[in-house]
C-alpha cells in the first residue's frame, strides 16, 4: 500500500510541485496550506505516514504544528524552510523534527531523505515488535514466544501478561495493573485469575528451562521479571 504524505506548504506552486513529485514516485498525498489545516487532519485522525512541513506558514506556524504532532504521534516529520542558519536548524530538531532541508532543495535529495525516514521507521517498528529477556524471545507480530530454540505455547491472556512484564522488566505490576492492561477492566478483578495465569506461564517456562527463574512475586505488591 502506498505511503501517504501530508504536504504542509502555503506556497501554491511549491505545494503543487511537491504533490506532482511525490505522486509520480508512487506516494499518496494530502495537501494543506496552513498550520490550522494541517492540525485539522490530525484531529480527524487522517491516516498519514510522513509530514513535509514548511515552517513559515500562516495560521498556526510550523513549529506549533510540529509541537502538536509530537504530543500525539512519533510519525516522521521533515521540516522545509528558507532559513538555513545553524541555530534555527538545531531548534527545529530539538522540537522533534526528524530531518531538515533548506529551500531551494534538490528534488532527488528530498526523495532520498523521505526514503531514509521510511526505512528507519520500518526498522524501528520491527525492533519494537520483538522483545527479549534472558533467553526468552517474544514476537508480537507472529504472537509467538521462544525459550532458547523451543517454542512456548501460551494462551492469549498468558501471552499478553508476559508481554506486559517484558516491556517493563524492572517494574513491579500489581494485580490491578495486570487486569487493567490485559482485561481492560479492574472492576471485575479476581486475584485468583491472575495467580492462575502467572502460575501457568511459570510452569510452561520451567518445563523448558527449570534452572532459571523468570517471574518473581513481590509479596504484597505484585509481579515482575527476574
N, C-alpha and C positions, 0 to 999 in steps of 0.2 A: 504494500500500500504506500502511495506517495506521501512523503513528509509534507506537512503543512506549515508554511512560514508566514508569520504576521509581519507585514511591512508597515512601519510607522514613520511616515515621511510627509511633511506638509507641502513640499515642492512637487507640483503635479508631474512635471517632466521626469524628475528623478524617480518618483513613485511608479510611474508608468514604465520607465526603463527597467527598474528592478523587477516589476511584475512580469515583463516580457522575458527578461533574462532568466528568471527562475522557472517560469513556465516552460520555456524551451528546453531547460535542463531537467525536466521531469518533476518539478516540485509543484504542489498546490499552494495557492497564495490567498491571503486575506489582506486587503488594503485599508489602512487607517490614515487619516490626515491630521490628527490631533491627538494629544495625550489623553484627552477625555474619551475619545472614540476608542483608543487602544484599551483603556481600562474597562470600558463597557464590554469588550469581547471577553475579558477575564471574568467579569461579573456574570456574564451569560454562560460561562463555562464552555466557551467555544474550544474545540479541540485544536491545540496549537503545539507544534513541536520545537519551534525556534522563533526568536524575535529579532528582526533587524530594526534597531531603534535609533532614530535621529534624536539627538539631544536637544536641539533648538527647535522645538515645535510649539504651536500655540496651545492655549488651554493649560492643562497640566503639563509641565515641562518634562523632558526626557528623564531627568534624574528622579522626578516624582513618580513617573511611570515605573522606572526600574525598582524603586523602593516598594511600590505597590505589588509588583510582580514577586519580589523576593519575600514578601510577607505570606504568600500563598503557594509559591512554586519554586523549584530549582531548575526549571527549563532553561536551556542555553539562550543567552542574550548577547548579540554583537552590537556594540554601540557604533553609530555612524555620526561623525561630526567634522566640522571645518576647523575646529580648534585642536591643533596638534601639539600644544605645549605639554611638557612632561607633567606638570602639576595637575592639569585637567585630566590627563590620562590616568594618573595614579588615583585621583579622587573617584573617577568613574569605575575603575576596577575595584576599589575599596567598597563602593556601594553595591557591588555584586555582578557587574558585567563580566561575562566570560572572555570577551575579546573586544578589541577596539580598533577601528580602521578609520583613517583620516580621508576626508574628501579633498580633491577628487581621487577616487580609488580605481585600481585596475580591476576590471570585471573578473578576469581569471583568478586573480588573487582572492577576491571576495568569495568566489565559488569554492576555492580550496579551503578557505577559513571555515566556511559552512560545513564542508565535508569533515573537517577535523573535529568540529563540535559534535556532529552526529556520531562519528567514530568513537570519540571519548565518552559520550553519553551511553552508547551501546555497551562499551566495555565496563563502565561503572555499573550499569544496570545488571549486567551479567554477574559481576562480582557480588553485588548486593543480594542476589538470589542464592548464593552459596554461603552457608555458614559452616564454620568448623570449630571444634573444641576438642582438645586432646586428639583421640583417634576417631571422633565422630564427624561425619560429613553429612550435612542436611542440604538437600537440593530443593528449593522452593518451587522451581519450575516443574520438575518431574514428580514432586511430592514424594521423594524417596530419602531414606536415611541409611547410611552405611557406617558400620563399625569396622574399621580396617577394610578388608575386602569383602566382608559379608554384609548382606542387606538385612536391615532390621524392619520387620513388618509391624507397623503401627496403625492403630485406628486413626480416624480423622482428628478426634479430640486429643489423643495422645501425641500426634504429630504437632498440633498447634501448641500444646503445652511445652513440649521440648523446644520448639522453635522460639517461643517466648523466652524461655530460660536462656537459650543460647544467644539470643540477640543482645542480652544484657547479663553476661556471665558473672559479674561482680555484685549484681543487685539481688536482694532478698525479696521474693514475691510472696505477699500474704495470700491466703486462700481467696479472699475477696478480689485481690488484684487478678488472680488467675481466672476466677469466674467471670469477671467483667471483660477481660481480654479475649477469652476463648468462647464463653457462652453469651457475651454481650449483655449480661444481666446479673446483678448481685442480689436482686430481691428474692430469688429462689435458691440462693447459695446453700449448698449442702456440704459440710466439711467431709463427710464420708466419701462423697463423689470424687472430690479432689484427691483424697488419700488413696482411693482405689486406682485412679488413673496414674498417679505417681508411682504406686507400687508396681503396676503392670509395666510401666516404662523401665523401671529399675530391673525388674525380672528379665525383660527381653534383652537389655544391655548386658546383664550379668551372665546370661546363657552363652553369650559370645565371648565376653571378657570378664570372668569372675574375679580377677585380681584387681580391677580398677573400680573406684567409686566415682560416679559422675554427678549424682544429685544428692545434696546434703540437706537434711532437715535442720532448720534453725529453730530450736524449741521455743514455742510461744510466739513465733513470728511467722515463719513460712518456709519456703524452699529456695535454693539457689544452686547453680552449677558449682561443682567442687573438683 
